[in-house]
Amino acid sequence: MSKKILSLLVCLVMLLTTFGAFAESEYPEYLNLDSYYPFVKEGFEEELSFGIVVTTDFSEDPNSRYFWTLMKEVFNLNCKIIQVTNKDEYVTLSFAADDLPDIMVGVALTTTQLVNYGMLEGQLLNIEPYLSEELTPQLCALFEEYPEIKAGITTPDGAIYTVPYIMNPNNPTLYSTSSINMTMLEEAGFSEKPHTLEEMIDVLYAFKELGDDVIPLAGAWEDGNAGAMILKALGYETSVATADKICLKAGEVVLPGADEGYLDYLKLMNQFYNDGIIEKDYFTNDLITLQAEAAEKRLGVLGSGSTEGYSADPTFFQQYESVPAMTSANNDKPVAVKRNFWNAGGCVVSAKTEHPELCLRWIDWMMTTEGTHAAWVGAHKNNETLMLDGWGGWNVNENYSRMDVDRETYPDKWTGAVEYLRQEVAGFNMGSLGYVVEEDNYRQSMSGLEPRPIETVWVLDPNNASFYWRTSADQEYTELNEVDISYFLYFFDEDTNDRLIELESLLSTHIESETAKFITGARSLDEFDAYMQEMRDLGAEEYLGYYADAYATYLENLAAYAE
């Protein structure tokens, strides 16, 4: 029997034993389940140890900040805090010595580390048996609303060793976009944006006819690459322009640069190269070059949707809107994709903790909008439950901007909001765990304001470059978007992960080098079959197999959790 299989069986036995013991026992007497305030009932003294990773601009004494004082004064929770700035060293030494605090926050463990420390070594607590409406109502509600998150953080042994940080799934900043110059589109005689790849080709050639100062399809391989826009039109659900990351195509896991359909992409880009639709320096240009071109020439379509990278001049970015999700002769499904709206690995619990229920109770409150806010910006100034003496709190003004009372009272004491929060308020770096989907509504309702439609929050100001592509992206993609599966969490053991890193390096290098040759004509497109064999020889099928199996496991978990 292999070590891996044996470890999985051991973990399964541990999982069943833990669940059985937990299900048969009562909750600890000290634990308050009537509300979050306090976690620990009066008359009891319980302590949790925390290992928190922060940036160097946090105050050296965490107990001097609002959040950790809040834990003692409102939640009756004694906290022993280890604050570190060197994450990698802290993680390595803590796990090597098997000396973990009850809860680690900000550690950003990789999926391989979660497999190693949780599934194989048994150093991390499997929180799944502790999930219940009574102990963790917020986590249960979130996992019911977002079963894809619970499926995504479940390891192959059926355990959950980490909690997520959840952003709004519809935030347009997550979308993979390209932008089109609406002024030039009208000048070229088009009444609406292209909705098929064939229509886009017509537009690009019409742009070329507008003058020698026009670059129809702007961008370069490393910056502003238009590849994702074209690949999506061909049916690849990817936000990765370089074709070297896995994605879905017709429901199957594929590697675009090792797929038969990649030939259509190469043919089109070769045509664009020969006809001057893209520049001859497409593979050597960088962002500085693109910025210079934006100042000197007219750019028709930007490979990347965000215009900030090209120019801060409003007369430039106000011309652009997001390109619609396009179909093509090869694909009749409009494809819009986004990055994952959640991450995980930032917060874990020690398997040796003597207070697993208390750890989960703390985490559950942290996954509420209120808890997430308290850990970063403190309490609203009128929140009688969470407001403490010595801290001014925050408020949202009539312009819907969050204001810190302390900074308004002492305007010269801190250089800005970040310094103030990290020195005086925050528990730890946000992004480790938490829930910010309802953030704006929470802030506005606490301040007595009528909630603004979320789209007006996202689009910012018309003088901000993000306004235009965020607005149009929200309009174009909201009903269509799929998550780019290359951003998913995939749980592999250390040996498999090492092999994947090796394969990805080989495959990515070959895709980039040969794509450049095919597009520039240095290699004939007649050699595409030979190229495909080269990709197989480099291990493309093996590489795909690992991810196809992992994605299948994710779908199984999703089906189970969605029931």
C-alpha positions in Angstrom: 0.0 0.0 0.0 1.4 3.4 -1.0 2.1 6.1 1.6 -0.4 8.4 0.0 -3.2 5.8 0.1 -2.3 4.9 3.7 -2.4 8.5 4.7 -5.8 9.0 3.1 -7.2 6.0 5.0 -5.7 7.2 8.3 -7.2 10.6 7.7 -10.6 9.1 6.9 -10.6 7.2 10.2 -9.6 10.3 12.0 -12.4 12.2 10.3 -15.1 9.7 11.2 -13.8 9.4 14.8 -13.7 13.2 15.2 -17.2 13.6 13.8 -18.6 10.8 16.0 -17.1 12.3 19.1 -18.3 15.8 18.3 -21.8 14.7 17.4 -22.2 12.7 20.6 -20.8 15.4 23.0 -22.3 18.7 24.2 -20.8 22.0 23.5 -18.4 23.3 26.1 -20.1 24.9 29.1 -18.2 28.1 28.7 -19.4 28.7 25.1 -22.2 31.2 24.5 -24.4 30.1 21.6 -27.2 32.6 22.3 -25.3 35.4 20.5 -21.8 36.3 19.5 -21.5 38.7 22.4 -19.6 37.3 24.3 -18.0 34.2 22.8 -17.2 33.1 26.3 -19.8 33.3 29.1 -19.2 35.5 32.0 -17.5 33.8 34.9 -15.3 31.7 32.5 -11.7 32.5 31.5 -10.7 31.0 28.2 -7.7 31.9 26.0 -6.9 31.4 22.4 -3.5 31.8 20.9 -3.2 33.6 17.5 -0.4 33.7 15.0 -1.0 36.7 12.9 1.1 37.7 9.8 1.1 41.5 9.2 3.0 44.0 7.2 5.8 46.0 8.8 3.7 49.1 9.1 1.4 47.6 11.8 2.0 48.7 15.4 4.5 46.4 17.2 2.1 45.8 20.1 -1.2 44.2 18.7 -2.8 44.7 22.1 -2.7 48.4 21.6 -5.0 48.2 18.6 -8.8 48.3 18.8 -9.6 44.8 17.5 -7.7 42.8 20.1 -8.9 45.0 23.0 -12.4 44.4 21.6 -11.9 40.6 21.9 -11.3 41.0 25.7 -13.7 43.7 26.6 -16.8 42.7 24.5 -16.3 39.0 23.7 -14.6 38.0 27.0 -11.9 36.2 25.0 -8.3 36.3 26.2 -6.0 36.4 23.3 -2.3 35.4 23.3 -1.0 37.0 20.1 2.2 36.2 18.2 2.7 38.9 15.5 5.1 38.2 12.7 6.1 39.9 9.5 8.1 37.0 7.9 5.3 34.7 6.7 7.4 32.0 5.0 9.8 31.7 8.0 7.0 31.6 10.5 5.0 28.9 8.6 8.1 26.7 8.0 9.3 26.8 11.6 5.9 26.4 13.2 4.9 23.4 11.2 8.4 21.8 11.4 8.3 22.1 15.2 4.6 21.1 15.3 4.1 24.1 17.5 1.1 25.9 16.2 -1.1 28.5 17.9 -4.8 27.8 18.0 -5.5 30.0 15.0 -3.2 31.2 12.3 -4.3 34.3 10.3 -2.6 35.7 7.2 -0.4 32.6 6.5 -1.7 32.2 2.9 -1.1 28.5 2.8 -0.9 27.0 -0.7 -3.1 24.0 -1.6 -0.1 21.7 -1.4 0.6 22.9 2.1 -3.0 22.4 3.0 -2.7 18.8 1.7 0.6 18.2 3.4 -0.1 19.8 6.8 -3.8 18.9 6.9 -4.5 15.7 5.0 -1.2 13.9 5.4 0.4 15.2 8.6 -2.8 15.9 10.5 -1.6 19.2 11.9 -4.6 21.2 10.8 -8.1 20.9 12.2 -10.8 19.6 9.8 -13.5 22.1 10.5 -16.2 20.3 8.5 -17.5 18.2 11.4 -18.0 21.4 13.4 -20.2 23.2 10.9 -23.7 23.5 12.3 -26.5 26.0 12.4 -26.0 26.4 16.2 -22.2 26.9 16.3 -21.4 28.4 12.9 -24.7 29.9 11.4 -22.8 32.3 9.2 -20.5 29.7 7.6 -23.5 27.4 7.0 -25.4 30.2 5.4 -22.5 31.2 3.2 -21.8 27.7 2.1 -25.5 27.2 1.2 -25.4 30.4 -0.8 -22.1 29.6 -2.4 -21.7 25.8 -2.6 -18.9 26.3 -5.1 -16.8 27.8 -2.3 -17.3 24.8 0.0 -16.6 22.5 -2.9 -13.5 24.5 -3.8 -12.0 24.3 -0.3 -12.7 20.6 0.3 -9.6 18.4 0.0 -9.6 15.0 -1.6 -10.2 13.3 1.8 -13.5 15.2 2.2 -12.1 17.6 4.8 -12.0 21.4 5.1 -8.8 22.8 6.6 -9.2 26.5 5.8 -11.9 29.2 5.6 -12.4 31.6 2.7 -12.2 35.3 2.1 -15.3 36.2 0.0 -15.6 39.1 -2.4 -18.6 40.1 -4.4 -18.9 37.7 -7.3 -20.4 40.3 -9.6 -17.7 43.0 -9.1 -16.6 44.0 -12.6 -13.0 44.2 -11.6 -13.0 40.4 -11.6 -13.9 40.2 -15.3 -11.5 39.5 -18.1 -12.2 42.3 -20.5 -11.0 44.1 -23.7 -11.9 47.7 -24.6 -13.0 49.3 -27.9 -12.7 52.9 -28.9 -16.3 54.1 -29.4 -15.2 57.3 -31.1 -13.3 55.4 -33.7 -16.1 52.9 -34.0 -18.6 55.7 -35.0 -16.0 57.3 -37.3 -15.6 54.0 -39.1 -19.3 53.9 -39.7 -20.5 51.3 -37.2 -23.6 51.9 -35.1 -22.9 49.2 -32.5 -20.1 47.2 -31.0 -19.2 43.8 -32.6 -20.8 40.8 -31.1 -19.1 38.1 -33.2 -15.4 37.5 -34.0 -16.2 38.0 -37.6 -17.8 41.4 -36.9 -14.7 42.3 -34.8 -12.4 41.4 -37.7 -14.4 43.8 -40.0 -14.1 46.5 -37.4 -10.4 46.1 -37.0 -9.8 46.3 -40.8 -12.1 49.4 -40.9 -10.0 51.0 -38.1 -6.9 50.4 -40.2 -8.4 52.4 -43.0 -8.8 55.5 -40.7 -5.2 56.4 -41.1 -1.5 55.6 -40.6 -1.7 56.9 -37.0 -4.0 54.0 -36.1 -3.1 50.8 -34.3 -6.3 48.7 -34.8 -5.5 46.0 -32.2 -3.1 47.5 -29.6 -1.1 45.6 -27.0 1.7 43.2 -26.8 2.4 39.6 -25.7 3.4 40.6 -22.2 1.2 43.6 -21.7 -2.3 44.2 -23.1 -2.4 40.9 -24.9 -5.6 40.5 -26.9 -5.3 36.7 -27.0 -8.0 36.1 -24.3 -10.5 38.1 -26.3 -10.0 36.0 -29.4 -9.7 32.7 -27.5 -13.0 33.4 -25.7 -14.7 34.0 -29.0 -13.4 30.6 -30.2 -15.0 29.0 -27.1 -12.2 28.9 -24.6 -13.5 30.0 -21.2 -10.2 31.7 -20.2 -8.9 35.1 -19.0 -5.3 34.1 -19.8 -4.2 35.6 -23.0 -1.0 33.5 -23.4 -2.9 30.2 -23.8 -0.8 28.3 -21.3 -3.3 27.8 -18.5 -6.1 25.3 -18.3 -9.6 26.3 -19.0 -13.0 24.9 -20.0 -14.1 24.4 -23.6 -17.5 22.8 -24.2 -17.4 21.5 -20.6 -14.0 19.8 -21.0 -10.7 20.8 -19.3 -8.3 21.9 -22.0 -5.0 23.6 -22.4 -5.6 26.1 -25.2 -2.0 26.1 -26.5 -2.2 22.3 -26.8 -5.6 22.0 -28.3 -6.5 21.4 -31.9 -8.6 24.5 -32.0 -5.6 26.7 -31.3 -4.8 26.5 -35.0 -7.7 28.9 -35.7 -6.3 31.4 -33.2 -2.8 31.2 -34.8 -4.2 31.6 -38.3 -6.1 34.7 -37.3 -3.2 36.3 -35.4 -0.8 35.5 -38.3 -3.2 37.3 -40.6 -3.4 40.2 -38.3 0.4 40.3 -38.1 0.9 40.2 -41.9 -1.9 42.9 -42.5 -0.7 45.3 -39.8 -3.7 44.9 -37.5 -1.2 44.2 -34.7 2.3 45.6 -34.6 5.4 43.9 -35.9 6.9 44.4 -32.4 4.0 42.6 -30.8 6.3 40.1 -29.0 8.8 42.6 -27.8 6.8 45.7 -26.8 6.3 46.5 -23.1 4.0 48.7 -21.1 6.2 51.7 -21.5 6.0 51.4 -25.2 2.2 51.0 -25.0 1.9 54.2 -22.9 4.0 56.1 -25.4 1.8 54.8 -28.3 -1.3 55.9 -26.5 0.0 59.4 -26.3 1.0 59.5 -30.0 -1.4 57.3 -31.9 -5.1 56.2 -32.0 -5.7 52.8 -30.5 -8.8 50.9 -31.7 -9.1 47.9 -29.5 -7.1 47.4 -26.3 -6.2 43.8 -25.5 -6.7 44.4 -21.8 -10.0 46.0 -20.7 -8.6 48.3 -18.1 -7.4 51.6 -19.7 -5.5 52.8 -16.7 -2.3 51.2 -17.8 -2.2 53.1 -21.1 -3.0 56.7 -20.1 -4.3 58.7 -17.2 -5.6 61.4 -19.6 -9.5 61.5 -19.5 -9.6 62.4 -23.2 -8.0 59.0 -23.8 -9.9 56.7 -21.5 -13.3 58.3 -21.9 -13.5 56.9 -25.4 -13.5 53.3 -24.4 -16.0 50.7 -23.4 -15.7 46.9 -22.8 -15.9 44.6 -25.8 -19.0 42.4 -25.6 -18.8 38.7 -25.1 -18.4 37.4 -28.7 -19.3 34.3 -30.5 -17.7 33.0 -33.7 -18.2 30.5 -36.5 -16.5 28.0 -34.2 -18.6 28.8 -31.1 -22.2 29.9 -30.6 -22.0 30.5 -26.9 -21.0 34.0 -25.7 -18.1 33.6 -23.2 -17.4 36.0 -20.4 -15.1 34.9 -17.6 -13.8 36.3 -14.4 -11.2 35.6 -11.7 -12.3 33.7 -8.6 -14.3 35.8 -6.2 -12.9 34.1 -3.2 -9.6 32.8 -1.9 -8.6 30.5 0.9 -5.5 29.3 2.9 -5.2 32.5 4.9 -6.8 31.2 8.1 -6.3 27.7 9.6 -6.9 26.1 13.0 -4.4 23.8 14.8 -5.5 20.2 15.2 -4.1 20.3 18.7 -6.3 23.1 19.9 -8.1 22.5 23.1 -10.9 24.9 22.0 -12.0 23.8 18.6 -15.6 25.0 19.1 -14.4 28.4 20.4 -12.1 28.7 17.4 -15.0 28.1 15.0 -17.2 30.5 16.9 -14.6 33.2 16.5 -14.2 32.4 12.8 -17.9 32.4 12.2 -18.3 35.9 13.6 -15.3 37.0 11.5 -17.2 35.8 8.4 -20.0 38.2 9.1 -19.9 41.7 7.6 -19.8 43.1 11.1 -16.8 40.9 12.1 -14.9 41.6 8.9 -15.3 45.3 9.4 -14.4 45.2 13.0 -11.1 43.5 12.2 -10.1 46.1 9.7 -11.8 49.5 10.3 -13.3 49.0 13.8 -16.8 49.9 14.8 -19.3 52.4 13.6 -19.2 55.4 15.9 -22.8 54.8 17.0 -22.5 51.0 17.5 -23.1 50.7 21.2 -22.1 47.0 21.3 -18.7 47.3 19.5 -17.7 50.9 20.2 -14.9 51.2 22.8 -13.7 54.2 24.8 -10.6 55.7 23.2 -11.5 54.9 19.6 -13.6 57.3 17.6 -15.0 54.8 15.2 -16.0 55.5 11.6 -19.0 56.9 9.7 -20.1 57.2 6.0 -20.7 60.9 5.0 -23.2 62.3 2.6 -20.8 61.6 -0.3 -20.8 57.9 0.7 -17.2 58.0 1.7 -16.0 56.3 4.9 -14.6 58.7 7.4 -12.5 57.9 10.5 -13.6 60.1 13.4 -10.1 60.0 15.0 -8.5 61.3 11.8 -11.0 64.1 11.5 -10.3 65.1 15.1 -6.5 64.8 14.7 -5.9 65.5 11.0 -2.1 65.7 11.3 -1.5 62.7 13.5 -1.5 60.1 10.7 -0.5 60.3 7.1 -3.7 58.6 5.9 -6.3 55.9 6.6 -4.0 53.0 6.1 -1.4 54.2 8.7 -4.2 55.0 11.1 -5.9 51.6 10.8 -2.7 49.6 11.0 -1.4 51.5 13.9 -4.6 52.0 16.0 -7.4 49.7 14.8 -6.9 46.6 12.7 -6.4 43.1 14.0 -4.5 41.8 11.0 -4.3 42.1 7.2 -7.6 41.7 5.5 -7.9 39.2 2.7 -7.1 36.3 5.0 -10.7 35.6 6.0 -13.9 37.5 5.8 -17.0 38.5 3.9 -17.3 41.8 2.0 -20.2 41.2 -0.4 -22.6 43.3 1.8 -19.9 45.8 2.8 -21.4 48.9 1.1 -24.9 48.2 2.3 -23.6 47.6 5.8 -21.7 50.8 5.9 -24.5 52.9 4.5 -27.2 51.4 6.7 -25.1 51.9 9.8 -24.7 55.5 8.8 -28.4 56.1 8.2 -28.0 56.5 4.4 -30.2 55.1 1.7 -28.3 52.3 0.1 -26.8 53.1 -3.3 -27.2 50.7 -6.2 -24.1 48.6 -6.2 -23.2 49.5 -9.8 -22.8 53.1 -8.8 -20.3 52.1 -6.2 -18.3 50.0 -8.6 -18.1 52.5 -11.5 -16.4 55.2 -9.4 -16.3 58.6 -11.0 -16.5 59.6 -14.7 -13.1 61.2 -14.3 -11.6 57.9 -13.2 -10.5 55.6 -16.0 -12.2 52.6 -14.3 -15.6 54.2 -14.7 -16.0 53.3 -18.4 -14.9 49.7 -18.6 -16.4 48.8 -15.2 -19.8 50.2 -16.2 -19.9 48.5 -19.6 -18.4 45.3 -18.3 -21.1 45.1 -15.7 -23.7 45.6 -18.4 -22.1 43.2 -20.9 -21.1 40.3 -18.8 -23.2 40.0 -15.7 -25.6 37.4 -17.1 -22.9 35.4 -18.9 -19.8 35.2 -16.7 -18.2 32.0 -15.8 -15.2 31.5 -13.4 -11.9 30.9 -15.1 -11.0 27.5 -13.6 -7.3 28.2 -13.7 -8.0 30.3 -10.6 -9.6 27.4 -8.7 -7.9 25.7 -5.8 -6.5 22.3 -6.8 -5.2 20.0 -4.1 -2.2 18.0 -5.1 0.4 16.2 -2.9 3.9 17.6 -3.0 5.3 15.1 -5.6 2.4 15.8 -8.0 2.7 19.5 -7.4 6.4 19.4 -8.2 5.7 17.5 -11.4 3.0 20.0 -12.4 5.5 22.9 -11.9 8.0 21.1 -14.1 5.4 20.4 -16.8 4.0 23.9 -16.7 7.4 25.4 -17.2 8.1 23.2 -20.2 4.7 23.7 -21.8 4.5 27.4 -21.2 7.9 28.0 -22.7 7.1 26.0 -25.7 3.7 27.6 -26.3 5.2 31.1 -26.1 8.2 30.4 -28.4 6.2 28.5 -31.0 3.2 30.9 -30.9 5.6 33.7 -31.7 7.1 31.8 -34.6 3.6 30.8 -36.0 2.3 34.4 -35.8 5.3 36.1 -37.3 5.7 33.5 -40.0 9.0 32.2 -38.7 7.3 28.8 -38.6 4.8 27.6 -41.2 1.3 26.9 -40.0 1.6 23.7 -42.0 3.7 22.4 -39.1 0.9 22.7 -36.6 0.4 18.9 -36.4 4.2 18.6 -35.6 3.8 21.2 -32.9 0.9 19.3 -31.4 3.1 16.2 -31.2 5.8 18.3 -29.6 3.3 19.3 -26.9 2.4 15.7 -26.3 6.0 14.8 -26.0 6.5 17.5 -23.4 3.7 16.0 -21.3 0.6 18.0 -22.2 -1.7 15.0 -21.8 -0.2 14.2 -18.4 -0.5 17.8 -17.3 -4.1 17.9 -18.4 -4.9 14.6 -16.7 -4.0 15.9 -13.3 -6.2 18.9 -13.7 -9.1 17.0 -15.3 -9.2 14.6 -12.3 -9.0 17.5 -9.8 -11.8 19.3 -11.6 -13.9 16.2 -11.7 -13.5 15.9 -7.9 -14.5 19.5 -7.5 -17.7 18.8 -9.6 -18.5 15.8 -7.4 -18.1 17.9 -4.2 -20.2 20.7 -5.8 -23.0 18.3 -6.7 -23.0 16.9 -3.2 -23.1 20.3 -1.5 -25.6 21.8 -3.9 -28.2 19.2 -3.0 
